[in-house]
């Protein structure tokens, strides 16, 4: 049957990326991970949380869509990360079961010039100038994830970590 993310991708005729294979996204500054708040709900927030190997709220799959966009879906629930709009600056990041067919649900894994598997997770909406940002780079569990303009601040940089690591 597959994971909820696989079922979602089949339902929407979207292919999984071969290198997504299930991953956790770790913030470079704090070391915390993208986490689906409470693992569900109507429109749960995405926040930073300490690593928890058994926590499926931190397991994500990346799917490729037309136009070079990526959908980032939670493995357990199939909920996808989307930027709330229309506010561009400091917009909340939520997870929804409904694919909002616009660029606020599509992301780009943009490599940072330093290399080393470090990326900005850039929203393709609003000109592709906004990336996931761990609020003030705080390491406390529950720290909100927003979108802010791209910069070299470490709280805006993420590493793709295999589930098995």
Order of alpha helices (4+ residues) and beta strands (2+ residues): alpha-beta-beta-beta-beta-beta-beta-beta-beta-beta-beta-beta-beta-beta
